[in-house]
């Protein structure tokens, strides 16, 4: 055994001497055109807003095929029979010949960069096909949407972040620089105003968010958007809830309250311990009902009507807020959390569960293929992929929406905009945008 080890070590040593730093082994794993047997064409969505700004991106998937021999036992003859089946497999894009697969519209015009945009909705729908040599995909149809111009009034939500600092005895303190807060606000504004975004059904809610400049007494804040609260002792989760309810809800008609605190001792991938954000709990009795919104009808709503801080604000675990990489999936994304606050619903099927007649069961009241009551969104159970499949129609689409798990999280759709605008106009617990106090102190 010792001699064998010596031989191995000596061989490795000689190999190292023989190889110079310039020696490289390059493997070309590209396939040839003959290796591609099937082409499948997918799109970001099945509808496109024909406004000249939204565009659809197409994705071509190439498949190879192998013949596989199977031996199947024949019970009557007690013998085995050879059977040949064709097994397909996806060919990675980096193994395809350069610019081999191209996408064409129904007029035979090649799409530059596999993207399409139009401001003409008269056609109603268009077909697109992918081609590579003699191979051609099945055509896919895209519906064109001609939407009226939005006449929404621009609104601004004043945000105050309450930082609940733990006592020195329980661990290191923390702070949030103003520029870090501003970065998060800037991202919110990009998404809710559809700035430089390409979702084919993207909508502009004309909702902006801005750091508060004055406190509840009308005095300038030392740090914009920040209220530092030094806790005197370590508090449990329930004690933190009580403390906020009793001491730390600034006028909900003047501020969107966000509390940064350690409110749970554990972390979950789905974000259950990363934030608390719920849809409005009240709606004006004179307003039209909003599908999927369970809210009490009221004549008015003021601070004295608040039963819990979650009625009017958002709670976020400060560890996830400061280090978003700590969370995965839907663990932390401020735009998603704000989406829940504004009444949007999840597009993930795995989250569509609840109690029906006292029994925990899946919710199946599907509307337009999902349960978020927006016709231009898909519901999916492909939570771990950016490119997803609709749970109902099995159509492929790209995860761009903030309300879907493992997504690019960079946009909301036109129908989601309509839902949000109806909610913020009908639900008085979401009316802090109507006040300038946080920006003027009067």
LUMPA-741240 format. One record per residue (C-alpha): residue in one letter; x, y, z. Coordinates in steps of 0.001 Angstrom, whole numbers, padded with zeros to 6 digits, always signed. Layout:
N
aXYZ ...
//
This chain:
442
x+000000+000000+000000 x+002842+002401+000882 x+004551+001697-002461 x+001291+002320-004287 x+000839+005682-002548 x+004431+006626-003419 x+003798+005847-007073 x+000634+007986-007078 x+002345+010941-005384 x+005335+010709-007723 x+003062+010602-010741 x+001176+013693-009635 x+004460+015513-009000 x+005737+014713-012496 x+002429+015798-013993 x+002668+019156-012228 x+006198+019657-013528 x+005172+018771-017080 x+002276+021262-017178 x+003083+024922-017614 x+000763+027754-016430 x-000121+028410-020058 x-001485+024910-020623 x-005279+024984-020913 x-007866+022379-021707 x-010833+023888-023544 x-013895+021762-024171 x-016232+022928-026912 x-019617+021575-025902 x-021610+023324-028602 x-024109+021179-030467 x-024576+021116-034212 x-027754+022002-036049 x-028431+018295-036577 x-028530+017716-032811 x-031576+019998-032415 x-034784+018023-032916 x-037528+020257-031494 x-037964+024006-030916 x-040483+025392-028431 x-041373+029091-028299 x-042436+030772-025059 x-043341+034383-024244 x-043295+036573-021141 x-047119+036552-021154 x-050087+035870-023432 x-051164+039536-023627 x-049377+042766-024507 x-050469+046356-023912 x-050307+048079-027292 x-048970+051432-026112 x-045568+051445-027800 x-043789+051321-024433 x-044528+047812-023181 x-042761+045018-025002 x-042918+041252-025117 x-039787+039136-024949 x-039766+035672-026505 x-037722+032706-025353 x-036892+029769-027650 x-036174+026381-026065 x-034184+023813-028072 x-034523+020085-027459 x-032332+017195-028452 x-033455+013570-028564 x-031922+010204-027718 x-033166+006755-028621 x-033271+004616-025493 x-033607+000834-025542 x-035904-000729-022942 x-036433-004415-022157 x-040067-005109-021340 x-041018-008425-019769 x-043761-010347-021583 x-045693-012311-018968 x-047377-014674-021462 x-044204-015793-023209 x-041977-015169-020180 x-039501-013398-022425 x-038153-009856-022801 x-038983-007642-025757 x-036817-004806-027006 x-038578-001419-027164 x-037045+001791-028474 x-038329+005123-027101 x-037355+008664-027972 x-036285+010677-024926 x-036037+014466-025305 x-033821+016815-023295 x-033308+020576-023123 x-030162+021890-024785 x-028605+024745-022745 x-028478+028074-024565 x-024703+028323-024264 x-024365+025099-026272 x-026454+026342-029202 x-024860+027747-032369 x-024662+031541-032212 x-027849+033256-033429 x-029129+029913-034710 x-032714+030266-033473 x-034642+033332-034623 x-038168+034556-033860 x-040509+035874-036575 x-043882+037605-036586 x-046732+036370-038775 x-045519+038577-041638 x-042188+036762-041616 x-040275+039696-040121 x-037487+038747-037751 x-037726+040257-034259 x-034644+042166-033195 x-033417+040784-029892 x-036491+038495-029788 x-038569+041444-028522 x-041798+042916-029851 x-043674+046147-029180 x-046515+047938-030951 x-048909+050841-030530 x-051517+049324-032880 x-054097+047063-031231 x-056361+046757-034285 x-055072+043299-035147 x-056495+041932-031915 x-053884+039194-031751 x-050668+038220-033516 x-048813+034945-034017 x-045089+034384-033612 x-042859+031474-034566 x-039292+030410-033840 x-037182+028966-036652 x-033781+027293-036831 x-032701+025930-040193 x-035498+023644-041364 x-036988+023390-037889 x-039975+025505-036878 x-041832+025803-033588 x-045559+025745-033114 x-046834+029333-033385 x-047965+031087-030228 x-050661+033763-030182 x-050351+037053-028301 x-053430+039165-027549 x-053054+042934-027907 x-054683+045182-025278 x-055819+048680-026175 x-056255+050443-022847 x-057577+053937-022166 x-055126+056544-020928 x-054891+056631-017141 x-056273+059759-015511 x-055211+058879-011967 x-054075+061719-009779 x-050500+061303-008561 x-050324+060627-004824 x-047406+060528-002376 x-047218+058369+000738 x-045137+059880+003590 x-043161+057070+005252 x-041834+057106+008796 x-039559+054237+009844 x-039682+053574+013590 x-036394+051905+014584 x-036830+049976+017818 x-033270+049730+019148 x-032689+046858+021607 x-030976+047593+024944 x-027172+047333+025015 x-027358+044310+027311 x-029173+042251+024669 x-026720+042771+021816 x-025264+045369+019458 x-027387+048327+018436 x-028105+049081+014810 x-028918+052036+012625 x-030177+052593+009106 x-028406+055295+007069 x-030666+057718+005255 x-029130+056808+001890 x-030006+053116+002439 x-033596+054051+003207 x-033679+056291+000162 x-032442+053444-002039 x-035368+051311-000931 x-037801+054176-001490 x-036356+054774-004966 x-036973+051139-005900 x-040565+051376-004699 x-041081+054431-006879 x-039626+052724-009955 x-042020+049804-009585 x-045231+051629-008689 x-044666+054227-011419 x-043452+051790-014087 x-040216+053662-014699 x-037812+051931-017113 x-039682+048632-016745 x-040707+046236-019494 x-043507+044001-018214 x-045795+043485-021259 x-048792+044240-019017 x-047052+046721-016713 x-049148+049475-015160 x-048378+052872-013654 x-050191+053324-010335 x-048940+056913-010019 x-048157+056204-006367 x-044899+057525-004943 x-043281+057122-001542 x-041250+059766+000248 x-039362+059887+003543 x-041094+062027+006157 x-039277+065271+007046 x-041225+066312+010167 x-042221+064375+013261 x-045680+064114+014781 x-045132+067385+016683 x-044250+069301+013511 x-040509+069424+014294 x-037841+068570+011662 x-036521+065018+011904 x-032769+064628+012484 x-032746+061878+009873 x-035423+061972+007184 x-037925+059199+007595 x-036446+057892+010860 x-037788+057833+014406 x-035180+056257+016716 x-036695+054447+019720 x-034264+053148+022367 x-035828+050258+024245 x-034929+050072+027933 x-035273+046317+028154 x-035499+043241+025976 x-039091+042671+024869 x-040826+039531+023690 x-042797+039562+020459 x-046107+040118+022247 x-044578+042856+024392 x-043328+044599+021246 x-046823+044464+019769 x-048269+045989+022927 x-045565+048675+023037 x-046297+049733+019465 x-050057+049745+019987 x-049721+051871+023121 x-046895+054251+022162 x-045750+054135+018583 x-048532+054706+016061 x-048106+058137+014554 x-051243+059691+013106 x-052307+057262+010363 x-053894+060156+008468 x-050456+061771+008175 x-047945+058898+008018 x-047459+055438+006615 x-045952+053819+009725 x-043251+051173+009250 x-041779+049522+012358 x-038310+047969+012150 x-037810+045563+015017 x-036908+042038+016007 x-040394+040652+016441 x-039594+036957+016053 x-036743+034738+017221 x-036733+032546+014106 x-036699+032977+010361 x-038700+031281+007625 x-038109+031003+003902 x-041620+032238+003099 x-041081+035401+005123 x-043659+034602+007808 x-041267+035928+010428 x-039888+038735+008276 x-042859+041057+008082 x-046452+041745+009042 x-048471+043467+006354 x-052188+043029+005749 x-054806+044446+003422 x-057124+047224+004663 x-059580+046095+007318 x-062150+048843+006700 x-063874+050278+003648 x-066270+053190+003293 x-069871+052031+003380 x-070561+054239+000349 x-067828+052553-001729 x-068299+049679-004138 x-067285+046235-002878 x-063793+045083-003869 x-063384+041432-004847 x-061276+039439-002419 x-061140+042225+000197 x-062641+041313+003564 x-063239+044653+005288 x-065789+046185+007630 x-067976+048898+006130 x-067601+052178+008044 x-068859+055743+007737 x-065428+057119+008755 x-062132+056023+010254 x-059779+057799+012635 x-056908+056919+014968 x-059364+056054+017728 x-060768+053288+015523 x-057432+051438+015269 x-057641+048034+016969 x-054096+046905+016091 x-051030+048495+014531 x-051386+046244+011484 x-054634+048092+010655 x-052604+051079+009489 x-048927+050119+009124 x-046249+047572+008314 x-043838+045702+010586 x-040505+044437+009238 x-037782+042364+010862 x-034798+044729+010905 x-032337+041905+010095 x-034094+041184+006820 x-034518+044882+006096 x-030801+045553+006547 x-029655+042349+004878 x-032113+041205+002255 x-029741+038392+001216 x-030616+036699+004492 x-033989+035846+003017 x-034792+033799-000048 x-037863+033352-002173 x-040448+035767-000872 x-038636+036273+002444 x-038128+040010+002034 x-038916+042468-000718 x-040254+045844+000352 x-042307+046336-002813 x-044104+043034-002151 x-044776+043946+001483 x-046173+047319+000406 x-048251+045442-002176 x-049969+043475+000589 x-050535+046740+002485 x-052193+048219-000615 x-054483+045210-001017 x-052720+043124-003670 x-052826+039342-003260 x-050225+036668-003811 x-050057+034956-007216 x-048537+031784-005719 x-050884+028821-005516 x-049079+027390-002497 x-050205+030439-000489 x-053852+030114-001436 x-054992+028197+001607 x-057377+029042+004420 x-060095+027805+006755 x-063373+026854+005142 x-066124+025625+007502 x-063497+025167+010189 x-061272+022989+007996 x-057878+024056+006665 x-058114+023575+002930 x-057044+024969-000412 x-059006+027887-001829 x-060342+027121-005292 x-062508+030137-006132 x-060477+030823-009236 x-061257+033961-011246 x-059538+034275-014624 x-057232+031415-013693 x-056115+032687-010304 x-057321+034039-006986 x-055828+037539-006945 x-058808+038966-008902 x-056616+040465-011630 x-057215+039060-015111 x-053737+039881-016459 x-051831+037795-013893 x-051177+034074-013735 x-051261+031805-010721 x-048373+029391-010510 x-047002+026569-008414 x-043584+026793-010092 x-042267+028844-007206 x-038603+027988-007679 x-038236+029190-011293 x-038187+032593-012992 x-039810+031019-016040 x-043052+029609-014692 x-046115+027678-015739 x-049676+028764-015069 x-051342+026473-012547 x-054631+026487-014490 x-053841+026980-018198 x-050303+025512-018122 x-049037+028433-020213 x-045435+029477-019719 x-044708+033008-018567 x-041903+035033-017012 x-042015+035920-013315 x-041673+039718-013204 x-044395+040595-010730 x-043739+041706-007152 x-046569+039470-005893 x-045043+036208-007022 x-042303+034210-005329 x-038852+033879-006917 x-039520+036589-009460 x-037640+039525-010929 x-040016+041560-008736 x-039847+044659-010876 x-043429+045521-011785 x-047172+045306-011263 x-049767+044859-013990 x-052422+047193-015325 x-055212+045293-013548 x-053263+045334-010286 x-053000+049115-010651 x-056766+049360-010990 x-057207+047271-007843 x-054719+049326-005815 x-056230+052639-006896 x-059733+051477-005994 x-058496+050385-002565 x-056576+053550-001656 x-059555+055672-002676 x-062143+053532-000846 x-060277+052561+002334 x-059728+055443+004800 x-056981+053590+006682 x-054864+054153+003551 x-055393+057913+003305 x-052107+059258+004681 x-051273+060407+001146 x-053913+063130+001559 x-051801+065021+004123 x-048685+067184+003645 x-047934+067321+007381 x-044934+064979+007157 x-043339+067293+004574 x-044304+070706+005943 x-044906+070216+009678 x-048266+071955+009421 
//
